């Protein structure tokens, strides 16, 4: 089977959830002997931390695009391929070649729910075209599938397949917790901290996390990932929780796993998620999860997380304090270990490849 991946996402993000998903799928297809695998690369992709980890040989590169930022909205280059092939874009681009079988992954509907103005309209239009012209559509949760059918009700449901993301084996429980003694994390030694992972956009509800810490004497917050903080953000933290915050804007999986292992809990007050990778990462590392009961989170977390219906700081603070009960904490961690076993990148990649086969066979 001939499969072409459009790696446009690597030129749009330095890091991020979609980049991670694309990296995990790509590295498995690269070594799959049953797949003739090629990629379309963009010159800007070299800045992406996940792309740097991929060993893509020159024979796997089907085309190289210039690094123009507007390439994300332009059709991919025409390839010299005469047989039918799967074309799967990492971010809503469609091949116009007659022998291309377009597959689209829909990760979420963040723009539709939370963005206003021209950026929302452009994203919506590009997504609409990709969904309409694709022969197969992958949704990363049933919640995302339901959103798709809400925003695009004329979509043929037979084209849609729900395939869950995986979780890396880099996330695991550590018997030896001494890793925080290294130079990067030595200031966290002996600190009871709550972990916040990811970007701080409005829908991630970072402000609620900070206000939750205001109510909790004796706890600090570690802010992992999400890029460098603005001076305004730092000033607000200094005002609201002085001396009780630590910022690590870029981390390796190993670093993040260390933080999960030593955290009192993961606080995930996000208002909307297509999947919610940090929830499963934390569970796999033995870190209790406190999150909202919104969008995909209940579907992914099951009964292994502490889910909050009323999304206010006092409710999150109350649930955090409940983890001071030793038996309850141990039971929550145990459930998380079991839940995380449901998700793996090998399983995800296998289901994606099976879907390629299914869609291809329908068109023969």
SEPABA-727388 format. One line per field, with one value per residue (C-alpha): y, x, z negated. Coordinates in Angstrom, 1 decimal. Layout:
N
py = (Y/...)
px = (X/...)
pz = (Z/...)
END
This chain:
364
py = (0.0/3.4/6.0/9.7/11.8/15.6/16.8/20.4/20.3/20.2/23.6/25.1/24.1/23.9/21.3/20.4/17.6/17.2/17.2/14.4/12.3/12.8/11.8/8.6/7.5/8.5/6.6/3.4/3.7/4.3/0.8/-1.0/-3.3/-3.6/0.1/2.1/5.3/8.8/12.3/15.9/18.1/21.8/23.7/25.1/21.6/21.5/23.7/21.1/19.1/15.9/16.1/16.2/12.7/11.1/9.3/10.2/9.0/10.9/8.1/8.7/12.3/12.6/16.4/19.5/22.7/26.2/27.5/30.1/30.4/30.3/26.9/25.5/26.8/25.8/22.5/20.1/19.6/17.1/13.9/11.6/8.7/6.8/4.2/4.8/6.1/7.1/10.9/11.7/15.3/16.3/19.4/19.6/19.7/17.7/16.3/17.1/14.1/11.7/8.7/10.2/8.7/11.5/10.7/13.5/13.4/15.7/16.4/18.9/21.8/24.4/27.1/26.5/26.7/29.4/31.5/34.5/36.5/35.7/33.0/31.0/31.4/30.4/27.3/26.3/26.6/24.6/21.9/21.8/21.2/18.5/16.7/16.9/15.7/12.9/9.3/8.5/10.6/9.8/11.3/10.9/10.4/10.0/13.5/14.8/12.7/14.2/17.7/16.9/15.8/18.9/21.3/19.3/17.4/16.4/14.3/10.6/8.8/5.8/7.7/8.3/6.0/6.8/5.9/6.9/8.4/6.4/7.2/6.9/4.3/7.2/7.8/5.2/4.8/5.4/3.4/5.8/9.4/11.0/12.5/15.8/16.3/17.1/20.6/21.4/20.4/20.7/23.7/21.3/19.0/18.7/20.8/19.6/20.7/20.5/20.0/22.0/20.7/22.4/25.7/28.5/29.5/30.6/27.2/25.5/27.5/28.3/31.2/28.8/26.7/29.7/30.7/27.2/27.5/30.8/28.7/26.0/27.0/24.7/23.8/25.1/24.8/23.6/24.9/22.4/23.2/25.8/28.0/31.0/33.1/36.7/39.3/40.0/36.3/36.2/39.4/38.0/34.8/36.8/38.8/35.9/33.1/34.7/32.2/29.2/28.7/27.1/27.4/24.9/26.1/23.2/19.7/16.3/13.3/12.1/15.5/15.5/11.9/12.9/15.8/13.5/11.0/13.6/15.7/15.6/15.5/16.7/19.6/19.7/22.3/22.5/23.4/21.5/18.7/16.5/13.8/15.2/13.4/14.7/12.9/9.4/10.3/11.2/8.1/5.9/7.6/7.1/10.7/11.2/13.3/16.0/17.3/18.7/16.5/18.2/17.3/14.1/13.9/11.6/9.3/9.1/9.1/6.8/6.4/6.7/10.5/12.8/14.8/18.1/19.2/22.7/24.3/26.8/27.0/26.0/22.7/21.9/22.8/20.5/17.6/18.2/18.1/14.8/13.2/13.7/10.6/7.8/5.0/7.2/8.4/4.9/3.7/6.6/5.9/2.2/3.0/5.3/2.5/0.2/2.9/3.8/0.3/0.9/3.4/2.7/4.2/0.7/0.0/3.5/3.0/-0.5/0.8/3.7/1.3/-1.0/2.0/2.8/-0.7/-0.6/2.7/1.6/-1.7/0.1/2.1/-0.9)
px = (0.0/1.3/0.8/1.8/1.9/1.6/3.8/2.5/1.9/5.6/6.0/3.1/4.1/7.4/5.7/2.1/-0.5/-1.0/2.7/3.1/0.3/1.9/5.3/4.0/2.2/5.0/7.7/5.6/4.8/8.5/9.3/6.3/7.5/4.0/3.7/5.5/5.7/6.5/6.2/5.7/8.1/8.1/11.4/10.1/9.6/13.2/12.2/9.7/11.1/9.2/10.3/13.9/13.3/12.2/14.7/13.2/15.5/15.8/14.0/11.0/10.7/8.3/8.3/9.8/7.9/9.1/8.6/6.0/3.6/0.5/1.3/-1.0/-3.9/-2.5/-2.9/0.0/2.3/1.3/3.3/4.6/2.6/0.4/-1.2/-3.9/-2.4/-3.5/-3.0/-3.2/-2.6/-1.6/-3.7/-6.6/-5.0/-6.4/-4.7/-6.5/-4.9/-7.4/-5.6/-5.3/-7.5/-7.8/-7.9/-8.5/-8.0/-10.2/-8.6/-11.0/-13.3/-11.5/-11.8/-15.5/-16.1/-13.7/-12.3/-14.0/-13.6/-11.6/-9.3/-12.4/-14.0/-10.8/-10.2/-13.9/-13.7/-10.5/-11.9/-15.2/-13.5/-11.3/-14.2/-16.3/-13.6/-12.1/-13.0/-12.2/-12.3/-10.6/-11.9/-9.8/-12.8/-16.5/-16.8/-15.0/-17.2/-20.3/-18.9/-18.2/-21.8/-23.0/-21.0/-21.2/-24.5/-24.5/-21.3/-21.7/-21.4/-20.1/-16.9/-16.1/-13.9/-13.1/-9.5/-8.1/-4.7/-2.1/0.3/4.0/6.0/8.2/5.5/5.8/5.9/9.3/10.3/13.1/11.8/15.2/15.2/14.0/17.5/19.0/20.0/16.8/14.4/16.4/14.3/11.3/12.9/10.6/7.9/4.3/3.2/0.3/1.1/-0.5/0.5/0.1/-0.7/-2.5/-5.1/-8.5/-10.2/-7.4/-8.7/-5.3/-6.7/-8.9/-5.9/-4.1/-7.2/-7.4/-3.9/-4.9/-7.2/-4.6/-1.9/1.1/0.8/2.7/2.0/4.4/3.6/4.9/5.1/3.1/6.0/7.5/5.4/4.7/5.7/2.0/1.4/4.5/3.4/-0.1/1.4/3.7/0.7/-1.7/0.6/3.9/6.8/4.5/5.0/7.6/7.8/9.3/8.3/9.9/10.5/11.5/9.2/11.7/11.5/7.7/7.5/9.7/7.3/4.2/5.9/6.6/3.4/0.7/-1.7/-2.4/-4.8/-6.5/-9.3/-9.7/-13.1/-12.7/-10.5/-10.6/-8.8/-6.7/-3.3/-1.9/-4.8/-3.5/0.1/-0.4/-2.3/0.4/3.0/1.0/-0.1/-3.7/-5.8/-8.3/-10.1/-13.4/-16.3/-16.5/-16.1/-13.9/-12.4/-15.0/-14.8/-11.0/-10.6/-13.5/-13.8/-10.0/-9.9/-11.6/-14.0/-15.5/-18.9/-19.0/-15.9/-14.9/-11.7/-13.4/-14.5/-11.1/-9.5/-11.9/-11.1/-7.3/-7.6/-9.5/-6.3/-4.8/-6.7/-4.2/-6.5/-8.5/-5.2/-3.9/-7.2/-7.2/-3.7/-4.5/-7.5/-5.3/-2.8/-5.5/-7.2/-4.0/-3.5/-6.4/-4.3/-1.1/0.4/1.0/-2.8/-3.6/-1.2/-2.6/-6.2/-5.2/-3.5/-6.5/-8.7/-6.5/-7.0/-10.8/-11.2/-9.0/-10.8/-14.2/-12.9/-11.6)
pz = (0.0/1.0/-1.8/-1.6/-4.8/-4.6/-7.4/-7.3/-11.1/-11.8/-10.1/-12.1/-15.6/-17.5/-19.7/-20.5/-20.7/-17.0/-16.3/-18.9/-17.3/-13.9/-15.1/-16.8/-13.6/-11.3/-13.1/-13.0/-9.3/-8.5/-9.7/-8.4/-5.6/-4.1/-3.4/-0.7/-2.8/-1.7/-3.1/-1.9/-3.9/-4.5/-5.0/-8.3/-9.7/-11.0/-14.0/-15.3/-18.3/-17.2/-13.6/-14.8/-16.4/-13.1/-10.9/-7.5/-4.8/-1.5/0.4/-1.8/-0.9/2.0/2.2/0.4/0.1/-0.5/-4.1/-3.3/-6.2/-4.0/-2.7/-5.3/-3.2/0.2/1.9/1.6/4.6/7.3/6.9/9.6/8.5/11.1/8.8/6.2/2.9/-0.5/-1.2/-4.8/-5.9/-9.4/-9.1/-6.8/-3.4/-0.5/2.6/5.9/7.7/9.1/7.8/4.3/1.5/-1.0/-4.7/-7.3/-11.0/-13.0/-16.4/-17.9/-17.4/-19.5/-16.8/-16.4/-20.2/-21.4/-18.5/-16.9/-13.7/-10.6/-12.0/-13.0/-9.6/-7.7/-9.9/-9.6/-5.8/-5.4/-7.8/-5.9/-2.5/-4.0/-5.6/-2.4/0.0/-2.2/-1.7/-5.3/-8.5/-11.7/-15.0/-18.1/-20.4/-20.2/-21.7/-18.6/-16.3/-17.9/-17.4/-13.8/-13.2/-15.0/-12.9/-9.7/-9.9/-6.3/-6.7/-5.8/-9.1/-7.3/-6.4/-10.1/-12.3/-16.0/-16.7/-20.1/-20.5/-22.4/-25.3/-25.1/-27.0/-28.1/-30.7/-33.5/-37.3/-38.8/-42.0/-42.4/-42.8/-43.3/-39.7/-41.1/-42.6/-39.2/-38.4/-36.5/-39.2/-42.4/-43.6/-43.7/-46.2/-49.3/-47.6/-47.5/-44.0/-41.7/-38.0/-35.2/-31.7/-28.3/-26.8/-28.7/-26.1/-27.3/-27.0/-29.0/-32.0/-33.4/-35.4/-37.3/-38.1/-39.6/-41.6/-42.9/-44.3/-46.0/-48.2/-49.0/-51.5/-51.5/-47.9/-44.9/-41.2/-38.5/-35.0/-32.4/-28.7/-26.9/-25.9/-27.6/-29.9/-29.2/-31.7/-32.4/-33.2/-35.5/-37.2/-37.9/-39.4/-41.6/-42.8/-43.3/-44.6/-45.4/-45.7/-45.0/-41.2/-39.0/-35.3/-32.8/-29.3/-27.4/-28.6/-27.3/-27.9/-30.5/-32.3/-32.2/-33.4/-36.4/-37.2/-36.9/-39.3/-41.9/-41.7/-44.3/-41.3/-37.8/-37.7/-34.3/-34.4/-30.6/-29.3/-26.1/-24.7/-21.6/-23.6/-26.5/-26.3/-29.7/-31.5/-30.3/-30.5/-34.2/-34.9/-33.3/-35.5/-38.7/-39.1/-40.3/-37.9/-38.8/-35.7/-34.4/-33.3/-29.9/-26.3/-25.8/-29.3/-30.9/-27.8/-28.0/-31.8/-32.7/-36.5/-37.0/-37.4/-39.8/-37.6/-38.6/-37.3/-38.7/-37.2/-39.9/-42.1/-45.3/-43.8/-42.4/-45.8/-47.6/-45.3/-45.7/-49.4/-49.2/-47.9/-51.3/-52.3/-51.8/-50.8/-48.4/-46.8/-46.4/-44.9/-42.4/-41.3/-40.9/-38.7/-36.6/-36.0/-34.7/-32.6/-30.9/-29.6/-27.1/-25.1/-23.1/-20.0/-18.5/-18.8/-17.4/-14.4/-13.7/-13.6/-11.4/-8.9/-9.0/-8.2/-5.2/-3.9/-4.5/-2.7/0.2/0.6/0.8/3.8/5.8)
END
